[in-house]
Amino acid sequence: MENNRTKEPLQKVYYKSPIGWMEIAGDGKAVSSVVFVSRPAAVSGKKAAVPALLRRCAKELDEYFRGKRTGFSVPVRLEGTCFQSLVWDKLRRIRYGHRASYRELAAAVGAPRAARAVGGALNKNKIAVVIPCHRVIGHGGDLTGYAAGVWRKRRLLDHERRVVTRDGRI
């Protein structure tokens, strides 16, 4: 556990994606959140220097949305239960352009009857797009349950499908 006196303060940077503003937060060591926001927050007082890592995350997101990146290399810091961490780890293994159902993800973490619990863990994911919870769909192919809106989930999946189709990847 980190000592609060040595912990770096969280910084934020904003990225305007094709599907809305994204707030990227973290410190110089890891990204701790990437969330969709209605607009950038106003900054009051002295503006601190934004860590290079957050700028790198914004650059990687831009490359993703331009179809030039299929994975992310920025270090992330997620805090959650053991089960949530296990789900997030398996989630990161769903390849670009692919989808998995909540049921399949539950089976992958060794809890085949815990599809709803998997959905709950995905809802706690604070690092949108980078940790690709948009790739998880209902068992019948339904696009359900995306904190940033199902319309964004659809756009992200369509984007990945177009890039894979265009580049012949999979």
KEKE-3310 file (N, C-alpha, C; in steps of 0.2 Angstrom, whole numbers, plus 5000, padded with zeros to 4 digits):
npx = (5004:5003:5011:5002:5010:5020:5014:5010:5001:4985:4983:4975:4970:4963:4954:4948:4938:4931:4918:4915:4921:4935:4941:4956:4965:4978:4994:5012:5016:5005:4990:4974:4961:4950:4938:4922:4916:4905:4911:4927:4933:4934:4948:4955:4966:4984:4991:4996:5010:5006:5008:5019:5015:5001:4999:5004:4994:4983:4988:4989:4975:4971:4977:4971:4958:4960:4962:4975:4980:4979:4980:4985:4998:5001:5004:4992:4982:4971:4959:4951:4941:4947:4940:4935:4947:4952:4942:4945:4958:4956:4947:4956:4962:4954:4954:4957:4944:4937:4923:4916:4904:4895:4893:4903:4915:4913:4914:4928:4934:4932:4920:4907:4893:4892:4888:4881:4888:4900:4896:4894:4907:4913:4906:4912:4924:4936:4943:4940:4939:4953:4954:4945:4930:4919:4919:4912:4897:4879:4873:4866:4870:4866:4869:4872:4872:4883:4892:4895:4885:4875:4875:4888:4896:4892:4897:4911:4913:4909:4918:4930:4927:4927:4940:4947:4941:4945:4959:4962:4964:4964)
npy = (4994:5011:5025:5040:5052:5050:5048:5052:5066:5066:5069:5077:5075:5080:5072:5074:5063:5054:5051:5058:5068:5063:5060:5058:5052:5051:5048:5051:5037:5028:5026:5029:5031:5032:5040:5044:5061:5075:5087:5095:5099:5114:5123:5129:5141:5138:5130:5114:5104:5092:5075:5065:5053:5053:5061:5053:5042:5049:5051:5038:5034:5042:5037:5024:5028:5033:5021:5016:5009:4994:4990:4994:5002:5009:5010:5004:5007:4999:4997:4986:4972:4955:4946:4956:4960:4949:4947:4959:4956:4945:4951:4960:4952:4949:4950:4964:4969:4957:4949:4944:4935:4939:4928:4919:4926:4924:4911:4910:4915:4905:4905:4900:4902:4915:4927:4939:4944:4946:4956:4966:4968:4973:4985:4992:4995:5008:5012:5016:5010:5007:4997:4985:4984:4986:4976:4966:4957:4953:4936:4932:4940:4953:4971:4976:4985:4996:5008:5021:5022:5013:5017:5021:5010:5002:5010:5009:4995:4994:5002:4995:4983:4989:4993:4980:4974:4982:4981:4968:4961:4949)
npz = (5000:4996:5003:5007:5008:4999:4987:4970:4965:4957:4940:4926:4909:4893:4880:4864:4857:4842:4847:4858:4872:4882:4898:4904:4918:4930:4936:4935:4934:4931:4922:4929:4926:4912:4906:4898:4896:4897:4894:4894:4911:4919:4923:4937:4945:4947:4933:4933:4926:4914:4916:4905:4903:4903:4892:4882:4883:4878:4865:4861:4861:4851:4840:4840:4837:4824:4818:4818:4828:4838:4851:4867:4876:4887:4905:4917:4931:4941:4953:4963:4968:4970:4961:4952:4947:4941:4931:4923:4919:4911:4902:4895:4886:4876:4859:4848:4838:4840:4849:4865:4875:4890:4897:4892:4896:4910:4911:4907:4918:4927:4933:4928:4930:4933:4925:4927:4938:4932:4923:4932:4937:4925:4924:4934:4929:4926:4915:4901:4884:4883:4892:4887:4889:4880:4871:4876:4875:4875:4877:4866:4857:4859:4861:4876:4892:4894:4902:4897:4887:4876:4863:4861:4863:4852:4842:4844:4843:4829:4823:4826:4818:4805:4804:4805:4794:4783:4784:4784:4795:4809)
capx = (5000:5007:5010:4999:5014:5024:5009:5010:4994:4982:4983:4970:4971:4956:4955:4941:4937:4925:4912:4914:4927:4937:4945:4962:4968:4983:5000:5017:5017:5000:4983:4970:4954:4949:4930:4919:4913:4901:4915:4933:4932:4937:4954:4956:4972:4990:4990:5002:5012:5003:5013:5020:5011:4994:4999:5005:4988:4979:4990:4987:4968:4970:4979:4966:4952:4962:4963:4982:4982:4974:4982:4988:5004:5002:5003:4986:4981:4964:4958:4945:4941:4951:4936:4935:4954:4952:4938:4948:4963:4953:4945:4961:4964:4949:4958:4954:4939:4933:4919:4914:4898:4896:4894:4910:4920:4912:4918:4935:4937:4931:4914:4902:4886:4892:4888:4879:4894:4905:4893:4895:4914:4914:4903:4917:4930:4936:4948:4936:4942:4960:4952:4940:4923:4915:4919:4908:4890:4875:4874:4862:4873:4864:4873:4869:4877:4889:4892:4896:4880:4876:4877:4896:4898:4890:4902:4917:4913:4909:4925:4935:4926:4929:4948:4949:4939:4950:4966:4962:4967:4960)
capy = (5000:5017:5030:5046:5057:5049:5046:5058:5069:5064:5075:5075:5078:5078:5070:5074:5057:5055:5049:5062:5070:5058:5063:5054:5054:5047:5051:5049:5030:5024:5029:5026:5032:5035:5041:5049:5067:5079:5092:5096:5102:5120:5122:5135:5142:5137:5124:5109:5101:5086:5070:5063:5046:5055:5063:5047:5039:5053:5049:5031:5034:5045:5032:5019:5030:5033:5015:5014:5005:4989:4988:5000:5000:5013:5006:5006:5005:4997:4995:4982:4965:4949:4944:4961:4960:4943:4949:4964:4953:4941:4956:4963:4947:4949:4953:4969:4966:4951:4950:4939:4936:4939:4921:4917:4929:4921:4904:4911:4917:4900:4905:4900:4904:4922:4932:4945:4947:4949:4963:4971:4970:4978:4992:4996:4997:5015:5014:5014:5008:5004:4990:4985:4981:4987:4970:4961:4958:4948:4929:4932:4945:4960:4976:4978:4987:5000:5014:5027:5022:5008:5019:5022:5003:5001:5014:5006:4989:4996:5005:4990:4979:4992:4993:4974:4972:4986:4979:4960:4958:4944)
capz = (5000:4995:5008:5004:5007:4993:4981:4966:4964:4950:4935:4921:4902:4890:4873:4860:4852:4838:4851:4864:4876:4886:4903:4906:4924:4932:4938:4931:4934:4928:4920:4933:4923:4905:4906:4894:4900:4893:4891:4899:4917:4919:4927:4941:4948:4943:4929:4933:4920:4913:4915:4899:4902:4901:4885:4878:4883:4873:4858:4859:4860:4845:4835:4840:4834:4817:4815:4817:4834:4840:4858:4871:4880:4893:4911:4920:4938:4942:4960:4964:4971:4967:4956:4947:4944:4937:4925:4919:4916:4905:4897:4891:4882:4870:4854:4844:4833:4843:4855:4869:4879:4898:4899:4890:4900:4916:4910:4907:4925:4931:4936:4922:4931:4936:4920:4930:4942:4927:4921:4938:4937:4919:4926:4938:4925:4925:4910:4895:4878:4885:4895:4882:4891:4875:4867:4879:4873:4878:4874:4860:4852:4861:4864:4882:4897:4893:4906:4893:4883:4871:4856:4860:4862:4845:4838:4845:4839:4822:4821:4826:4813:4799:4803:4804:4787:4779:4785:4784:4802:4813)
cpx = (5004:5005:5007:5004:5019:5020:5009:5002:4992:4982:4978:4972:4965:4958:4948:4941:4931:4918:4911:4921:4928:4942:4950:4965:4973:4989:5006:5019:5012:4994:4979:4962:4955:4941:4928:4915:4910:4906:4921:4931:4936:4943:4955:4963:4978:4989:4997:5004:5009:5009:5013:5016:5004:4994:5000:4998:4983:4981:4988:4980:4967:4972:4974:4960:4953:4963:4970:4984:4977:4975:4985:4994:5005:5000:4996:4986:4974:4964:4951:4946:4945:4947:4936:4942:4955:4948:4942:4954:4961:4950:4950:4964:4959:4952:4953:4950:4935:4928:4918:4908:4900:4897:4901:4915:4919:4915:4925:4938:4935:4925:4908:4895:4886:4892:4886:4885:4899:4903:4895:4903:4916:4911:4908:4924:4930:4941:4945:4941:4949:4959:4945:4933:4918:4914:4915:4901:4886:4876:4871:4865:4871:4869:4870:4874:4883:4888:4891:4890:4881:4877:4885:4899:4897:4896:4909:4918:4913:4915:4930:4934:4928:4937:4950:4947:4944:4957:4967:4965:4962:4964)
cpy = (5006:5022:5037:5051:5056:5048:5053:5060:5067:5070:5072:5079:5076:5077:5070:5068:5058:5053:5053:5063:5064:5062:5057:5056:5049:5051:5049:5042:5026:5028:5025:5027:5035:5035:5046:5055:5071:5085:5093:5100:5109:5120:5129:5135:5140:5130:5120:5106:5094:5080:5067:5057:5048:5057:5057:5043:5042:5051:5042:5030:5037:5040:5026:5022:5032:5027:5012:5010:5001:4987:4994:4998:5004:5009:5009:5004:5005:4995:4992:4976:4960:4947:4949:4961:4954:4944:4954:4961:4949:4946:4959:4958:4946:4953:4959:4966:4960:4953:4943:4940:4937:4932:4918:4919:4926:4914:4905:4912:4911:4900:4906:4902:4912:4927:4939:4948:4949:4956:4968:4973:4974:4985:4996:4997:5004:5017:5012:5014:5005:4997:4989:4981:4982:4981:4964:4962:4952:4941:4929:4937:4952:4964:4979:4981:4990:5007:5020:5027:5017:5010:5020:5015:5001:5004:5011:5000:4990:4998:4999:4985:4982:4992:4985:4972:4976:4983:4971:4957:4953:4938)
cpz = (5000:5001:5005:5003:5001:4986:4977:4965:4957:4946:4930:4914:4898:4882:4869:4855:4847:4841:4857:4868:4881:4891:4905:4912:4926:4935:4933:4930:4930:4927:4925:4931:4916:4905:4901:4898:4895:4890:4896:4905:4916:4925:4931:4944:4944:4939:4930:4927:4920:4912:4908:4897:4900:4894:4880:4878:4878:4866:4856:4857:4853:4839:4835:4836:4826:4814:4814:4823:4836:4847:4861:4875:4886:4900:4914:4927:4940:4949:4961:4968:4967:4961:4950:4943:4939:4930:4921:4916:4910:4900:4892:4886:4876:4865:4851:4838:4834:4848:4859:4873:4886:4900:4898:4894:4907:4916:4910:4913:4930:4935:4931:4924:4934:4931:4923:4934:4937:4924:4926:4938:4931:4921:4931:4935:4923:4919:4903:4889:4879:4888:4892:4884:4885:4870:4870:4877:4876:4874:4867:4855:4854:4863:4870:4887:4896:4897:4902:4887:4877:4864:4855:4859:4855:4840:4838:4842:4832:4819:4821:4820:4806:4798:4802:4796:4782:4779:4784:4790:4805:4814)
residu = (MET:GLU:ASN:ASN:ARG:THR:LYS:GLU:PRO:LEU:GLN:LYS:VAL:TYR:TYR:LYS:SER:PRO:ILE:GLY:TRP:MET:GLU:ILE:ALA:GLY:ASP:GLY:LYS:ALA:VAL:SER:SER:VAL:VAL:PHE:VAL:SER:ARG:PRO:ALA:ALA:VAL:SER:GLY:LYS:LYS:ALA:ALA:VAL:PRO:ALA:LEU:LEU:ARG:ARG:CYS:ALA:LYS:GLU:LEU:ASP:GLU:TYR:PHE:ARG:GLY:LYS:ARG:THR:GLY:PHE:SER:VAL:PRO:VAL:ARG:LEU:GLU:GLY:THR:CYS:PHE:GLN:SER:LEU:VAL:TRP:ASP:LYS:LEU:ARG:ARG:ILE:ARG:TYR:GLY:HIS:ARG:ALA:SER:TYR:ARG:GLU:LEU:ALA:ALA:ALA:VAL:GLY:ALA:PRO:ARG:ALA:ALA:ARG:ALA:VAL:GLY:GLY:ALA:LEU:ASN:LYS:ASN:LYS:ILE:ALA:VAL:VAL:ILE:PRO:CYS:HIS:ARG:VAL:ILE:GLY:HIS:GLY:GLY:ASP:LEU:THR:GLY:TYR:ALA:ALA:GLY:VAL:TRP:ARG:LYS:ARG:ARG:LEU:LEU:ASP:HIS:GLU:ARG:ARG:VAL:VAL:THR:ARG:ASP:GLY:ARG:ILE)
# end
